[in-house]
Amino acid sequence: MKTLTVATRRGELALAQTQMVIAAVKLHHPDLEIRIKEVTSEGDRDRRTVLWNLKDTGFFTSRLEEILVAGEADFAVHSFKDLPTRQREGLTVGAVYNRQSPQDCVLAREPVDALERLASGAKIGTSSLRRVAQLRHLRNDVEPVPIRGNVQTRIRRLNEGDLDAIVLARAGLERLGLTDSISFTFDPHQFIPAPAQGALAIQTRAADATTNEILAAIDDPQARAITEAERQVLVGLRCGCHAPVGAYAECTGETITLEAFIADVTGAELLRTCTAGPVSSARQVGAEAAWELLEAGGRRILDTLEKERDQGDINT
C-alpha cells in the first residue's frame, strides 16, 4: 500500500477542503493511504495585519510550500486564490479541483436580499481590497471595516453586533455547511470574484512523477483553463493578490469569456474589460484583459496603490 502525506493549513475550512481532496483521490486509488500534516501559516499566526497593506505574497501558502520543498509532504492543498502566481522553483500545480461557487456573498445581521437594502453607513467587514473597491463603487455610503480570522470568527463578530454585514466567499460556506447564514449572493458579473476563487489547487513537486500521476485523476481541465485565464490577469498586471483586481471566466463550448476589473482603493474609478477566445488559449485571453486594463488607466492606479502601500496606510 502506497502512503502519501498532504500538507494543509490548520483550521476547519482548510481541513474540510483537504478531506474533500483525499476522498476524491481515493475514489480512483482506493488502496492509497493519505496522511494529513497540519501546518500553521504566517497568515494563521498573524491575524492583526490588514491584508491590503501587505506587499509580499504567499501569506497563507509559503509555509506549505517550504514543507513540500523539504520533502516533508508529497502534496499540499490550497485555496487557489491564495496561491501566488509565481510558484516556488521546483513546484507545480498537479491538479485543479472543485471550482465551486466562485461568487462572493453577504451575511447581514438584519434580513436583506441585496446590497441596496443595507442602511446608509452600514459597516461591512472584509479583508479584501477587491471587495472594498467594489462595495464602495456600488455603495459609496457604506463603511468597509477590516476583519481577520477564520469563517467562524468573522460570523461570530457579526453576531456580536459591531458590524452590520460581512462579505465572504460562498464556496467556503458551502464546504462548511453554513449556507443558511447567507443573506444574499452577488452576481459574479456584477461583483467580480478574486481570480481562481472557489477552486482548490493541489500543489506538488514537479519532479515527483508518481504523485503527479496519482493526482492527475482529479484534475478538472475546464477548471484549470478558467483559473489560468483569471490568474493571468494578475500576471499581466504584476500586482500580486492584494490589489483591487478581480477576474471571472466562464466556458461555453470551446470558448472562454473573461470579465476583469481594476479599481482605485475608493472604488471611485473602476475599469472593466471583457475578452474571449478559444479555451486552448485561456492564458492569452487573460493576458489580453490585463493589457486592456493597463492601457485604460490601470498603470496609473497601480502606481498610486504602490505609493500608498509604501507609506503603510491605504485609506479606503
C-alpha positions in Angstrom: 0.0 0.0 0.0 1.4 3.4 -1.0 1.3 6.2 1.5 1.2 9.9 0.7 1.3 12.9 3.1 -0.7 16.0 2.4 0.1 19.4 3.9 -2.7 21.7 4.8 -3.3 24.8 6.9 -4.9 24.3 10.3 -8.5 25.4 10.5 -11.9 23.9 9.9 -12.2 25.1 6.3 -8.7 24.1 5.2 -9.2 20.6 6.8 -12.6 20.2 5.2 -11.2 21.1 1.8 -8.3 18.7 2.3 -10.7 15.9 3.3 -12.6 16.6 0.0 -9.4 16.1 -2.0 -8.5 13.0 -0.2 -11.9 11.5 -0.8 -11.7 12.3 -4.5 -8.3 10.8 -4.9 -9.3 7.6 -3.0 -12.2 7.1 -5.4 -9.5 6.5 -8.1 -6.9 4.9 -5.8 -8.9 3.1 -3.0 -5.8 1.4 -1.6 -3.9 4.6 -1.2 -3.2 5.8 2.4 -3.1 9.6 2.7 -1.9 11.2 6.0 -2.5 14.8 6.9 0.2 17.1 8.1 -1.3 20.3 9.6 0.8 23.4 9.2 0.5 26.9 10.7 0.9 29.6 8.0 2.2 33.1 8.6 -1.4 34.3 7.9 -2.7 32.0 10.6 -0.2 33.3 13.2 -0.7 37.0 12.3 -4.4 37.8 12.4 -3.9 41.6 13.0 -2.1 42.8 9.9 -4.6 44.3 7.4 -4.2 42.3 4.2 -4.4 45.2 1.8 -1.2 46.7 3.4 0.8 43.6 2.6 3.5 43.9 -0.1 4.5 40.2 0.0 2.5 37.3 -1.4 2.3 33.8 0.0 0.9 35.0 3.3 -1.2 31.8 3.6 0.8 29.4 1.4 4.6 29.9 1.8 4.9 27.6 4.8 3.2 24.8 3.0 5.5 25.3 0.0 8.5 25.0 2.3 7.2 21.7 3.6 6.8 20.4 0.1 10.3 21.5 -1.0 11.8 19.9 2.1 10.1 16.6 1.2 8.1 16.5 4.4 4.9 16.2 2.4 4.0 14.9 -1.1 1.3 17.5 -1.9 -0.4 20.4 -0.4 -4.0 21.7 -0.7 -4.5 25.4 -1.2 -7.5 27.7 -1.8 -6.3 28.6 -5.3 -7.0 32.3 -4.9 -4.3 32.4 -2.1 -1.5 30.9 -4.2 0.9 33.4 -5.7 1.1 33.4 -9.5 4.9 32.9 -9.3 5.4 29.5 -7.9 8.4 28.4 -5.9 11.1 26.7 -8.0 10.5 23.0 -8.3 6.8 23.1 -7.5 3.8 22.8 -9.8 0.0 22.6 -9.6 -0.6 19.0 -10.1 -4.4 19.3 -10.2 -7.1 21.9 -10.1 -10.1 20.6 -8.3 -13.7 21.5 -7.5 -14.2 25.0 -8.9 -17.3 25.6 -6.8 -19.5 28.6 -6.5 -16.9 31.4 -7.1 -19.3 34.2 -6.1 -19.0 36.4 -3.1 -21.9 36.6 -0.7 -23.1 38.8 2.1 -24.1 37.8 5.7 -26.1 40.5 7.4 -27.4 41.0 10.9 -30.8 42.2 9.6 -32.7 40.4 6.8 -31.6 41.9 3.4 -31.7 40.4 0.0 -29.5 42.9 -1.9 -26.7 45.4 -1.3 -29.2 48.2 -1.9 -31.1 47.1 1.2 -28.3 47.8 3.6 -28.7 51.0 5.6 -26.6 54.1 4.7 -23.5 54.0 6.8 -23.6 50.2 7.2 -20.3 48.7 8.5 -19.3 45.8 6.2 -16.4 43.6 7.3 -14.0 42.3 4.7 -10.2 41.5 4.5 -10.1 42.1 0.7 -9.3 45.4 -1.1 -11.0 44.0 -4.2 -14.2 43.7 -2.2 -13.8 47.1 -0.6 -13.4 48.8 -4.0 -16.5 47.2 -5.4 -18.6 47.8 -2.3 -17.5 51.5 -2.5 -18.2 51.7 -6.2 -21.7 50.3 -5.8 -22.5 52.0 -2.5 -20.2 54.9 -1.6 -22.2 55.5 1.6 -21.2 52.2 3.3 -18.2 51.8 5.5 -15.8 48.8 4.8 -14.1 47.6 8.0 -11.0 45.4 8.1 -11.7 42.0 9.6 -9.4 39.0 10.0 -9.8 35.4 11.3 -11.4 32.2 10.0 -15.0 32.0 8.8 -16.5 31.2 12.2 -14.6 34.0 13.9 -16.0 36.5 11.3 -19.5 35.2 11.7 -19.2 35.5 15.5 -18.0 39.1 15.2 -21.0 39.9 13.0 -23.4 38.3 15.5 -21.8 40.2 18.4 -23.1 43.4 16.8 -20.2 45.6 15.9 -20.7 45.0 12.2 -23.8 45.2 10.0 -22.6 42.7 7.4 -19.6 40.8 6.2 -18.6 39.6 2.8 -17.3 36.0 2.3 -16.6 33.5 -0.5 -19.7 31.4 -1.0 -17.6 28.2 -1.6 -16.1 28.2 1.8 -19.6 28.5 3.5 -20.8 25.6 1.3 -17.9 23.4 2.3 -18.6 24.1 6.0 -22.3 23.6 5.7 -23.1 27.2 6.6 -25.1 28.4 3.7 -28.1 29.1 5.9 -26.3 32.1 7.2 -26.1 33.7 3.8 -28.3 36.8 3.3 -27.7 37.1 -0.5 -25.1 36.1 -3.1 -23.7 38.5 -5.6 -24.0 38.0 -9.3 -20.3 37.4 -10.3 -20.8 39.5 -13.5 -21.7 42.5 -11.2 -19.4 41.8 -8.3 -16.4 40.2 -9.8 -14.6 37.5 -7.7 -10.9 37.0 -7.0 -9.0 35.1 -9.7 -9.4 31.4 -9.1 -11.9 31.9 -6.2 -13.7 28.7 -5.3 -11.1 26.4 -6.9 -8.6 24.2 -5.0 -5.0 23.9 -6.1 -3.2 20.7 -5.4 0.5 21.6 -5.4 3.3 19.1 -5.8 6.9 18.8 -6.6 7.3 19.0 -10.3 9.8 16.1 -10.4 7.6 13.7 -8.4 6.1 11.8 -11.3 4.4 9.2 -9.2 2.4 11.7 -7.1 1.6 13.8 -10.1 0.2 10.7 -11.9 -2.0 9.9 -9.0 -3.4 13.4 -8.6 -3.9 13.8 -12.4 -7.0 11.6 -11.9 -8.9 14.5 -10.2 -7.6 17.4 -12.4 -10.5 19.3 -14.0 -9.4 20.6 -17.4 -12.2 23.2 -17.6 -11.4 24.5 -14.1 -7.7 24.6 -15.0 -8.5 26.7 -18.1 -10.7 29.1 -16.2 -8.3 29.6 -13.4 -5.4 30.0 -15.8 -7.2 32.8 -17.6 -8.2 34.5 -14.4 -4.7 34.3 -12.8 -3.1 35.5 -16.0 -4.8 38.9 -15.3 -2.7 39.1 -12.1 0.4 38.1 -14.0 -0.1 40.7 -16.7 -0.9 43.5 -14.2 2.1 42.4 -12.0 0.1 43.4 -8.9 0.1 40.4 -6.6 -3.1 39.2 -5.0 -3.8 42.1 -2.6 -4.7 44.8 -5.3 -8.3 45.8 -6.1 -8.4 43.4 -9.1 -11.0 40.8 -10.0 -11.4 38.3 -12.8 -14.2 35.9 -13.6 -14.2 33.4 -16.6 -16.8 31.1 -18.0 -16.6 28.4 -20.7 -19.2 27.9 -23.3 -18.3 25.0 -25.5 -14.8 25.7 -26.8 -14.9 29.4 -26.0 -13.8 31.1 -22.8 -15.1 34.5 -21.8 -13.4 36.6 -19.2 -14.5 39.7 -17.3 -12.0 41.6 -15.3 -11.6 44.9 -13.4 -9.1 47.1 -11.6 -10.1 50.0 -9.4 -8.6 52.6 -7.1 -9.0 51.9 -3.4 -12.0 54.1 -3.0 -13.9 52.5 -5.9 -14.5 55.9 -7.5 -12.6 54.8 -10.6 -13.3 51.2 -11.6 -12.2 50.0 -15.1 -13.7 46.9 -16.6 -13.0 44.8 -19.7 -14.3 41.6 -21.3 -12.2 39.3 -23.5 -12.9 36.0 -25.2 -11.1 33.3 -27.2 -10.6 29.5 -27.5 -10.3 27.5 -24.3 -7.0 26.3 -25.6 -5.7 29.9 -25.4 -7.0 30.6 -21.9 -3.8 32.3 -20.7 -3.8 34.6 -23.8 -7.4 35.6 -23.0 -6.2 36.6 -19.5 -3.1 38.4 -20.8 -5.3 40.4 -23.3 -7.6 41.5 -20.4 -4.6 42.7 -18.3 -3.2 44.7 -21.3 -6.5 46.4 -21.9 -6.9 47.3 -18.2 -3.3 48.7 -18.1 -3.9 50.8 -21.3 -7.2 52.1 -19.9 -5.6 53.6 -16.8 -4.6 50.6 -14.8 -0.9 51.6 -14.7 -1.7 54.8 -13.0 -4.0 53.1 -10.5 -1.3 50.6 -9.6 1.4 53.3 -9.3 -0.8 55.1 -6.8 -1.5 51.9 -4.9 2.2 51.1 -4.6 2.9 54.6 -3.3 0.2 54.3 -0.7 1.4 50.8 0.3 5.0 52.1 0.7 3.6 54.6 3.2 1.9 51.7 5.1 -1.5 53.2 5.1 -4.0 52.5 2.4 -7.0 54.6 3.1 -10.3 53.0 2.0 
